[in-house]
Amino acid sequence: MPPVITPATLADLPAILELLDGSKLPRAGLDAHVATTLVAKNGKQLVGTAALELYRECALLRSVAVAPELRGQGLGQELTRHALALAHRHKIKSVYLLTETAGGFFPRFGFRTIPRDAVDPAVQRSVEFTSACPASALVMRLELRRQPSAVS
Ligand SMILES: CC(C)(COP(=O)(O)OP(=O)(O)OC[C@H]1O[C@@H](n2cnc3c(N)ncnc32)[C@H](O)[C@@H]1OP(=O)(O)O)[C@@H](O)C(=O)NCCC(=O)NCCS
């Protein structure tokens, strides 16, 4: 059975932070965004996560991580797709991310590298931008298109 992806709850936070530590990703500020964090679980075991920080019409995608033993099986892409679907549901126009290690992973979703100063000011004020991620991190952006509304 593939891992099941669901919204995170506060009870998931310790295991999420442990996975971030093990993946060498910053944990700072994530606790304020549990409501828009996703988790992947095998039974009760947390094996993946992805989080969105919402800033009006923009969002920061962060904390995309998969347990080392399950990497390379599509879960990272599945978590990213779920996070982008969540962004669509929140009517987000631009999704940003910072990465030091996975600049080659995100272009498949349409993310493109941009200069740091092209980032929306609200996102630039996030903890991840101001302190958690080094200035050398790559900045990427995905512009989301409106999905056509369903015909009933
Ligand atoms: C990045 C990460 C989430 C990918 O998850 P995953 O489940 O292994 O990825 P998937 O199996 O869905 O996708 C595999 C594809 O992504 C590519 N890929 C995986 N990690 C990558 C990385 N760090 N950089 C570039 N490409 C990467 C693989 O080469 C593979 O490419 P292919 O489809 O062309 O063969 C996972 O490696 C991880 O947790 N890394 C540590 C944390 C991290 O760096 N997160 C990203 C920054 S927020």
The ligand as a MOL file (V3000), in Angstrom:
LIG
                    3D

  0  0  0     0  0            999 V3000
M  V30 BEGIN CTAB
M  V30 COUNTS 48 50 0 0 0
M  V30 BEGIN ATOM
M  V30 1 C 13.6870 16.0380 -2.5350 0
M  V30 2 C 12.8580 14.8520 -2.0350 0
M  V30 3 C 11.6310 15.3910 -1.2760 0
M  V30 4 C 12.3930 14.0250 -3.2230 0
M  V30 5 O 11.5430 13.0150 -2.7660 0
M  V30 6 P 11.5100 11.5600 -3.4710 0
M  V30 7 O 10.3390 10.8370 -2.9350 0
M  V30 8 O 12.8380 10.9260 -3.3520 0
M  V30 9 O 11.2900 11.9870 -5.0010 0
M  V30 10 P 10.4130 11.2170 -6.0990 0
M  V30 11 O 10.6480 9.7630 -5.9490 0
M  V30 12 O 9.0230 11.6950 -6.0630 0
M  V30 13 O 11.0610 11.7740 -7.4280 0
M  V30 14 C 12.2450 11.2320 -7.9020 0
M  V30 15 C 12.7880 12.1540 -8.9650 0
M  V30 16 O 13.2080 13.3700 -8.3310 0
M  V30 17 C 14.6020 13.5330 -8.5220 0
M  V30 18 N 15.1690 14.0660 -7.2860 0
M  V30 19 C 15.0140 13.5820 -6.0510 0
M  V30 20 N 15.6880 14.3400 -5.1710 0
M  V30 21 C 16.2580 15.3300 -5.8920 0
M  V30 22 C 17.1100 16.4210 -5.5490 0
M  V30 23 N 17.4810 16.6670 -4.2880 0
M  V30 24 N 17.5110 17.2510 -6.5420 0
M  V30 25 C 17.1460 17.0230 -7.8210 0
M  V30 26 N 16.3530 15.9970 -8.2110 0
M  V30 27 C 15.9310 15.1520 -7.2450 0
M  V30 28 C 15.1220 12.1330 -8.7860 0
M  V30 29 O 16.3440 12.1820 -9.4970 0
M  V30 30 C 14.0110 11.5590 -9.6220 0
M  V30 31 O 14.0970 12.0750 -10.9460 0
M  V30 32 P 13.4740 11.2540 -12.2050 0
M  V30 33 O 11.9810 11.2270 -12.0160 0
M  V30 34 O 13.8830 12.1010 -13.3630 0
M  V30 35 O 14.0970 9.9140 -12.1660 0
M  V30 36 C 13.6840 13.9300 -1.1120 0
M  V30 37 O 14.8680 13.5320 -1.7870 0
M  V30 38 C 14.0990 14.5620 0.2080 0
M  V30 39 O 13.3870 14.4270 1.2040 0
M  V30 40 N 15.2540 15.2440 0.2250 0
M  V30 41 C 15.7620 15.9070 1.4340 0
M  V30 42 C 14.9850 17.1720 1.7410 0
M  V30 43 C 15.0180 18.1940 0.5960 0
M  V30 44 O 16.0680 18.4890 0.0460 0
M  V30 45 N 13.8130 18.7440 0.2770 0
M  V30 46 C 13.6380 19.7250 -0.7770 0
M  V30 47 C 13.7770 21.1280 -0.3250 0
M  V30 48 S 12.3080 21.7710 0.4350 0
M  V30 END ATOM
M  V30 BEGIN BOND
M  V30 1 1 1 2
M  V30 2 1 2 3
M  V30 3 1 2 4
M  V30 4 1 2 36
M  V30 5 1 4 5
M  V30 6 1 5 6
M  V30 7 2 6 7
M  V30 8 1 6 8
M  V30 9 1 6 9
M  V30 10 1 9 10
M  V30 11 2 10 11
M  V30 12 1 10 12
M  V30 13 1 10 13
M  V30 14 1 13 14
M  V30 15 1 14 15
M  V30 16 1 15 16
M  V30 17 1 15 30
M  V30 18 1 16 17
M  V30 19 1 17 18
M  V30 20 1 17 28
M  V30 21 1 18 19
M  V30 22 1 18 27
M  V30 23 2 19 20
M  V30 24 1 20 21
M  V30 25 1 21 22
M  V30 26 2 21 27
M  V30 27 1 22 23
M  V30 28 2 22 24
M  V30 29 1 24 25
M  V30 30 2 25 26
M  V30 31 1 26 27
M  V30 32 1 28 29
M  V30 33 1 28 30
M  V30 34 1 30 31
M  V30 35 1 31 32
M  V30 36 2 32 33
M  V30 37 1 32 34
M  V30 38 1 32 35
M  V30 39 1 36 37
M  V30 40 1 36 38
M  V30 41 2 38 39
M  V30 42 1 38 40
M  V30 43 1 40 41
M  V30 44 1 41 42
M  V30 45 1 42 43
M  V30 46 2 43 44
M  V30 47 1 43 45
M  V30 48 1 45 46
M  V30 49 1 46 47
M  V30 50 1 47 48
M  V30 END BOND
M  V30 END CTAB
M  END
